[in-house]
Amino acid sequence: MPQESQQQAPRQQTRQRVEERDGAVDGPADSAVDPDVMAFIERFAAQLVEAGMPRMPSRVFAALLVSPDGALSSAALADQLQISPAAVSGAVRYLAQAGLILRERDPGSRRELYRLHNDQWFETFTNREHMLVRWESTLRTGVYSVGEDSDAGRRLAETAAFFEFLQRELTGMMERWRVYRSTL
């Protein structure tokens, strides 16, 4: 057996065991996913990358957005996106820490599903509000550390004021979103 085939055999056996363990519920997503849907996933993921999100979490997030239930297993994500289980694991860890997805058990199975929050954008921005409060507080402490009348002190004070402004605006904006969303 050639060396390359010997290296692929354990991966194929591992994948087969995972598929047997998880069941064939998901099926081979790569053949079932519409090419237009895959094009959308890649296009939206590229835009998320431009905004600063890492590439794999962007692709996984976009795939979850277009999934019928807003939830997929690790195997389904790996198949659909043609990525390794390790890449899925890293991506979902990032997305869970960012508050964009939840991990949950598939009832009657050992496998985990990764599900979008019902209000994923609301959750993300709400979490940012707490961060803005901490940044503002730290910046105000920095003003006193470097001196209020120094160039650095004025720069820090203006940055703190900006974060204070963002926090006030974000609170009002999220309330307006709740009202607007109820009309959809």
C-alpha positions as a Markdown table, in Angstrom:
| # | Residue | x | y | z |
|---|---|---|---|---|
| 1 | Met | 0.0 | 0.0 | 0.0 |
| 2 | Pro | 1.5 | 3.4 | -0.9 |
| 3 | Gln | 2.4 | 5.6 | 2.0 |
| 4 | Glu | -0.3 | 8.2 | 1.2 |
| 5 | Ser | -3.0 | 5.5 | 1.2 |
| 6 | Gln | -1.7 | 4.2 | 4.5 |
| 7 | Gln | -2.0 | 7.7 | 6.0 |
| 8 | Gln | -5.5 | 8.2 | 4.7 |
| 9 | Ala | -6.8 | 4.8 | 5.9 |
| 10 | Pro | -6.8 | 5.8 | 9.7 |
| 11 | Arg | -8.6 | 9.1 | 8.8 |
| 12 | Gln | -11.2 | 7.3 | 6.8 |
| 13 | Gln | -11.7 | 4.7 | 9.6 |
| 14 | Thr | -12.0 | 7.5 | 12.2 |
| 15 | Arg | -14.5 | 9.3 | 10.0 |
| 16 | Gln | -16.5 | 6.1 | 9.5 |
| 17 | Arg | -16.6 | 5.5 | 13.3 |
| 18 | Val | -17.8 | 9.1 | 13.9 |
| 19 | Glu | -20.5 | 8.7 | 11.3 |
| 20 | Glu | -21.6 | 5.4 | 12.7 |
| 21 | Arg | -21.6 | 6.9 | 16.2 |
| 22 | Asp | -23.4 | 10.0 | 15.2 |
| 23 | Gly | -25.8 | 8.3 | 12.9 |
| 24 | Ala | -26.5 | 9.1 | 9.3 |
| 25 | Val | -29.0 | 11.8 | 10.2 |
| 26 | Asp | -27.0 | 14.6 | 8.6 |
| 27 | Gly | -26.0 | 12.7 | 5.5 |
| 28 | Pro | -23.3 | 14.0 | 3.1 |
| 29 | Ala | -24.0 | 17.7 | 3.2 |
| 30 | Asp | -21.5 | 18.5 | 0.4 |
| 31 | Ser | -23.7 | 16.8 | -2.2 |
| 32 | Ala | -27.0 | 18.2 | -0.8 |
| 33 | Val | -26.1 | 21.8 | -0.4 |
| 34 | Asp | -27.3 | 24.1 | -3.2 |
| 35 | Pro | -24.3 | 25.8 | -5.0 |
| 36 | Asp | -26.1 | 29.2 | -4.6 |
| 37 | Val | -26.3 | 28.6 | -0.9 |
| 38 | Met | -22.6 | 27.7 | -0.7 |
| 39 | Ala | -21.8 | 30.8 | -2.7 |
| 40 | Phe | -23.7 | 32.9 | -0.2 |
| 41 | Ile | -21.9 | 31.2 | 2.7 |
| 42 | Glu | -18.5 | 32.0 | 1.2 |
| 43 | Arg | -19.5 | 35.6 | 0.3 |
| 44 | Phe | -21.0 | 36.4 | 3.7 |
| 45 | Ala | -18.1 | 34.7 | 5.5 |
| 46 | Ala | -15.6 | 36.8 | 3.4 |
| 47 | Gln | -17.5 | 40.0 | 4.5 |
| 48 | Leu | -17.3 | 38.8 | 8.2 |
| 49 | Val | -13.5 | 38.3 | 7.7 |
| 50 | Glu | -13.2 | 41.8 | 6.4 |
| 51 | Ala | -14.9 | 43.0 | 9.5 |
| 52 | Gly | -12.4 | 41.2 | 11.7 |
| 53 | Met | -13.9 | 37.7 | 12.4 |
| 54 | Pro | -11.5 | 34.8 | 11.8 |
| 55 | Arg | -12.1 | 32.8 | 8.6 |
| 56 | Met | -13.3 | 29.5 | 10.0 |
| 57 | Pro | -15.7 | 30.9 | 12.5 |
| 58 | Ser | -17.1 | 33.2 | 9.8 |
| 59 | Arg | -17.8 | 30.2 | 7.5 |
| 60 | Val | -19.3 | 28.1 | 10.3 |
| 61 | Phe | -21.5 | 31.1 | 11.4 |
| 62 | Ala | -22.7 | 31.6 | 7.8 |
| 63 | Ala | -23.5 | 27.9 | 7.5 |
| 64 | Leu | -25.5 | 28.0 | 10.7 |
| 65 | Leu | -27.4 | 31.1 | 9.5 |
| 66 | Val | -28.7 | 29.3 | 6.4 |
| 67 | Ser | -29.4 | 25.9 | 8.0 |
| 68 | Pro | -33.1 | 25.1 | 8.2 |
| 69 | Asp | -33.1 | 24.9 | 12.1 |
| 70 | Gly | -30.2 | 27.3 | 12.8 |
| 71 | Ala | -28.4 | 24.2 | 14.2 |
| 72 | Leu | -25.9 | 21.7 | 12.8 |
| 73 | Ser | -23.7 | 18.9 | 14.2 |
| 74 | Ser | -20.0 | 19.0 | 14.0 |
| 75 | Ala | -20.1 | 16.3 | 11.3 |
| 76 | Ala | -22.6 | 18.2 | 9.2 |
| 77 | Leu | -20.5 | 21.4 | 9.4 |
| 78 | Ala | -17.3 | 19.5 | 8.5 |
| 79 | Asp | -19.1 | 17.8 | 5.5 |
| 80 | Gln | -20.8 | 20.9 | 4.3 |
| 81 | Leu | -17.8 | 23.2 | 4.5 |
| 82 | Gln | -15.2 | 20.5 | 3.6 |
| 83 | Ile | -13.2 | 21.3 | 6.7 |
| 84 | Ser | -11.6 | 19.1 | 9.4 |
| 85 | Pro | -13.3 | 18.3 | 12.7 |
| 86 | Ala | -10.5 | 20.3 | 14.4 |
| 87 | Ala | -11.4 | 23.3 | 12.3 |
| 88 | Val | -15.0 | 23.0 | 13.3 |
| 89 | Ser | -14.0 | 22.6 | 17.0 |
| 90 | Gly | -11.9 | 25.8 | 16.9 |
| 91 | Ala | -14.6 | 27.7 | 15.1 |
| 92 | Val | -17.5 | 26.8 | 17.4 |
| 93 | Arg | -15.3 | 27.5 | 20.4 |
| 94 | Tyr | -14.7 | 31.0 | 19.1 |
| 95 | Leu | -18.4 | 31.5 | 18.2 |
| 96 | Ala | -19.5 | 30.3 | 21.6 |
| 97 | Gln | -17.1 | 32.6 | 23.4 |
| 98 | Ala | -18.4 | 35.5 | 21.3 |
| 99 | Gly | -21.9 | 34.6 | 22.3 |
| 100 | Leu | -23.1 | 33.9 | 18.8 |
| 101 | Ile | -23.9 | 30.2 | 19.2 |
| 102 | Leu | -25.0 | 27.7 | 21.9 |
| 103 | Arg | -23.8 | 24.1 | 22.3 |
| 104 | Glu | -26.6 | 21.6 | 23.1 |
| 105 | Arg | -27.0 | 17.9 | 23.1 |
| 106 | Asp | -29.0 | 16.2 | 20.4 |
| 107 | Pro | -31.8 | 14.4 | 22.3 |
| 108 | Gly | -31.2 | 10.7 | 22.4 |
| 109 | Ser | -27.6 | 11.1 | 21.1 |
| 110 | Arg | -24.1 | 11.8 | 22.4 |
| 111 | Arg | -23.4 | 14.3 | 19.7 |
| 112 | Glu | -23.5 | 18.0 | 20.2 |
| 113 | Leu | -25.4 | 20.5 | 18.0 |
| 114 | Tyr | -24.3 | 24.0 | 17.5 |
| 115 | Arg | -27.2 | 26.4 | 17.5 |
| 116 | Leu | -27.6 | 30.1 | 16.8 |
| 117 | His | -29.0 | 32.2 | 19.6 |
| 118 | Asn | -32.6 | 33.3 | 18.7 |
| 119 | Asp | -31.3 | 36.9 | 19.0 |
| 120 | Gln | -27.7 | 36.4 | 18.0 |
| 121 | Trp | -27.1 | 40.0 | 17.1 |
| 122 | Phe | -28.9 | 41.3 | 20.1 |
| 123 | Glu | -26.9 | 39.0 | 22.4 |
| 124 | Thr | -23.6 | 40.1 | 20.7 |
| 125 | Phe | -24.3 | 43.8 | 21.0 |
| 126 | Thr | -25.6 | 43.5 | 24.6 |
| 127 | Asn | -22.4 | 41.7 | 25.5 |
| 128 | Arg | -20.4 | 44.6 | 23.9 |
| 129 | Glu | -22.3 | 47.1 | 26.1 |
| 130 | His | -20.7 | 45.6 | 29.2 |
| 131 | Met | -17.3 | 45.7 | 27.5 |
| 132 | Leu | -17.8 | 49.4 | 26.7 |
| 133 | Val | -18.5 | 50.2 | 30.3 |
| 134 | Arg | -15.3 | 48.5 | 31.4 |
| 135 | Trp | -13.2 | 50.2 | 28.7 |
| 136 | Glu | -14.6 | 53.6 | 29.7 |
| 137 | Ser | -13.8 | 53.0 | 33.3 |
| 138 | Thr | -10.2 | 51.9 | 32.5 |
| 139 | Leu | -9.7 | 54.9 | 30.2 |
| 140 | Arg | -10.9 | 57.3 | 32.9 |
| 141 | Thr | -8.4 | 55.8 | 35.3 |
| 142 | Gly | -5.7 | 56.2 | 32.6 |
| 143 | Val | -6.5 | 59.9 | 32.3 |
| 144 | Tyr | -5.5 | 60.4 | 35.9 |
| 145 | Ser | -2.5 | 58.2 | 35.5 |
| 146 | Val | -1.0 | 60.3 | 32.7 |
| 147 | Gly | -2.4 | 63.6 | 33.8 |
| 148 | Glu | -5.6 | 65.4 | 32.7 |
| 149 | Asp | -3.8 | 68.3 | 31.1 |
| 150 | Ser | -1.4 | 66.2 | 29.0 |
| 151 | Asp | -2.0 | 65.3 | 25.3 |
| 152 | Ala | -2.3 | 61.7 | 26.3 |
| 153 | Gly | -4.8 | 62.6 | 29.1 |
| 154 | Arg | -6.9 | 64.6 | 26.7 |
| 155 | Arg | -6.8 | 61.7 | 24.1 |
| 156 | Leu | -7.8 | 59.2 | 26.8 |
| 157 | Ala | -10.6 | 61.4 | 28.1 |
| 158 | Glu | -12.0 | 61.8 | 24.5 |
| 159 | Thr | -11.8 | 58.1 | 24.0 |
| 160 | Ala | -13.6 | 57.4 | 27.3 |
| 161 | Ala | -16.3 | 60.0 | 26.3 |
| 162 | Phe | -16.7 | 58.2 | 23.0 |
| 163 | Phe | -17.3 | 54.8 | 24.7 |
| 164 | Glu | -19.7 | 56.5 | 27.2 |
| 165 | Phe | -21.6 | 57.9 | 24.2 |
| 166 | Leu | -21.6 | 54.5 | 22.4 |
| 167 | Gln | -23.0 | 52.8 | 25.5 |
| 168 | Arg | -25.9 | 55.3 | 25.8 |
| 169 | Glu | -26.7 | 55.1 | 22.1 |
| 170 | Leu | -26.4 | 51.3 | 22.1 |
| 171 | Thr | -28.9 | 51.0 | 25.0 |
| 172 | Gly | -31.4 | 53.2 | 23.1 |
| 173 | Met | -30.8 | 51.5 | 19.8 |
| 174 | Met | -31.4 | 48.0 | 21.3 |
| 175 | Glu | -34.7 | 49.2 | 22.7 |
| 176 | Arg | -35.7 | 50.6 | 19.3 |
| 177 | Trp | -34.7 | 47.2 | 17.8 |
| 178 | Arg | -37.1 | 45.3 | 20.1 |
| 179 | Val | -39.9 | 47.6 | 19.1 |
| 180 | Tyr | -39.0 | 47.3 | 15.4 |
| 181 | Arg | -38.6 | 43.5 | 15.6 |
| 182 | Ser | -42.1 | 43.1 | 17.0 |
| 183 | Thr | -43.4 | 44.6 | 13.7 |
| 184 | Leu | -41.7 | 42.0 | 11.5 |
